[in-house]
Amino acid sequence: MSIEVQFEQIGRLIAAEGTGEFPQRLADFLRSIAVYDFTVIFGYSGTARPLDLYDDFPGSKRAIFVTDYQAGPYLLDPFYLAATRPLAMGPVADGLYRLRDLAPDRFYQGEYFRSYYARTGLAEEIGFFVEIGRHARIVLSLMRADKVFSTRELATLRKAWPVVEAAVQRHWKDLPGRFKTTELGAAGTADPQIERRFQRFGEGLLTPREREISEYTLKGYSAEGISQILGISSGTVRIHRRNIYTKLGIGSQGELFARFIDTLTKDR
């Protein structure tokens, strides 16, 4: 689109700050740079369940992209993991990222991708990471169903970063407070029980090391990737995996993922 159209979209975006129209104006501005199919804006804070700040999914898609995601699979999402990574691990800097650049080495062969993410039918997802205070972050995802973003499109979108960062930080400056409210039990989506269940996955059957390896396997890491993270040999990782399958009475990563989802939704 022409530069005149883009300036017009920026003007509408500024005028909409603080109103319910703002997210749509932000999506309109980004679509004036690169056409894409879906927008979703999630707010993240630690282990709290993500807040769906805005999305433009049709009804037939929203259950997969939002409802199912918030039920627990978000814990395996590379964007969530990058947005909430502890300071000790080195936080991911704000900016625009491709999902595939943040994903573990076996993400696209992993069960999270096959059993959940592939259902979205996306060709690519990219996201703007914007910090809101010290304890909250927004990820503004742009999704395409048919083709990936070109190098030129990504370069142009990155030039829009100053506008995106300033607009998002001003409009959602109250985000940290929203999480504090929901964590105290008010109506909202925070659910610390999900994270606790994840941490206790296989409790009573698996050793702490086996639970750790189960977690990295579910997130999409290969035996080699896990070995580098934990400082053990890949052969030891494979032995642990065989023991995990035996103790849980399963025979595949598909069954491991199903057991994980069952753990998250149990007694809810």
C-alpha positions, -999 to +999 in steps of 0.1 A: +000+000+000+010+036-004+027+056+022-003+079+024-025+049+034-001+039+061+000+074+075-038+074+075-038+041+094-013+055+120-036+086+125-066+063+131-045+042+155-035+073+176-071+085+177-083+051+189-059+048+219-078+040+250-110+029+231-123-005+221-114+002+185-077+004+192-068-033+186-086-034+152-069-001+142-036-017+151-043-047+130-054-024+101-021-006+103-001-038+102-022-051+073-013-019+054+023-032+055+018-069+049-014-088+043-021-117+066-050-138+078-054-136+116-044-114+145-042-125+181-029-104+210-021-123+242-009-109+275+015-130+295+027-128+331+047-156+347+027-188+350-007-172+348-031-183+321-027-159+291-052-131+287-068-129+252-066-091+247-079-092+211-083-116+182-101-115+149-106-153+144-139-165+129-160-185+153-150-218+136-113-211+144-115-194+178-119-226+198-086-239+186-066-207+187-079-193+220-101-216+241-081-248+236-048-229+239-057-213+272-067-247+286-031-257+289-012-262+256+001-226+260+026-241+284+044-257+254+041-227+231+075-213+220+060-177+222+048-182+257+080-198+268+101-170+253+078-142+267+080-156+302+115-169+303+132-163+337+157-135+339+184-161+350+180-177+315+184-144+297+152-128+286+142-126+249+146-090+238+115-071+227+110-071+189+096-091+160+102-129+159+093-158+137+079-187+157+103-211+140+133-190+152+122-195+189+111-231+186+131-261+200+151-281+176+124-308+171+094-286+175+078-295+141+083-332+147+071-330+183+037-340+196+026-305+206+029-295+170+013-326+156-015-329+181-023-293+186-005-267+165-010-284+132-048-282+137-045-244+133-036-249+096-011-221+097+018-217+072+036-192+096+032-172+127+053-142+137+050-120+168+059-086+182+071-089+218+064-058+239+072-055+276+046-039+298+062-031+331+085-056+348+061-085+351+040-086+320+045-089+283+023-087+252+028-108+221+010-095+191+008-124+166+003-121+129-007-154+112-008-166+076-026-197+064-011-201+029+024-188+027+053-176+049+062-139+053+089-129+028+122-114+039+112-081+025+078-081+044+096-089+077+121-061+071+092-037+065+073-049+095+104-044+117+105-008+105+071-004+121+084-015+155+086+020+171+049+026+163+039-008+175+059-006+207+047+029+217+011+022+208+009-011+226+026+001+258+003+031+261-029+013+254-023-017+276-003+000+303-027-014+329-019-050+320+002-059+351-027-049+373-051-071+354-030-101+363-028-091+399-066-089+400-072-123+384-045-140+405-065-129+436-095-148+423-116-122+405-132-130+372-104-136+347-082-163+333-053-167+356-050-204+367-019-212+387-033-248+391-024-255+355+013-248+361+013-268+393-002-298+375+024-294+348+052-295+374+036-325+390+031-344+358+038-381+365+042-375+403+044-407+422+056-426+391+084-405+376+116-393+393+122-355+392+147-360+364+122-381+344+095-354+348+121-328+336+128-349+305+091-354+299+086-316+300+114-309+274+102-337+252+067-323+252+081-289+243+097-303+212+134-309+221+153-338+207+174-361+228+205-341+217+188-308+226+178-321+261+213-334+267+227-300+261+203-283+284+206-308+313+243-316+308+238-353+303+245-376+273+218-381+247+220-418+254+211-412+290+181-391+278+169-420+256+172-444+285+151-420+307+125-417+279+122-455+277+118-456+315+091-429+313+071-448+287+073-480+308+063-463+340+033-445+324+023-475+304+025-457+271+044-464+239+047-431+220+050-393+222+013-391+211+003-409+243+026-388+264+010-357+250-025-371+257-015-380+292-002-344+297-035-329+285-054-352+307-033-341+337-040-304+330-078-308+326-082-333+355-106-322+382-111-287+366 
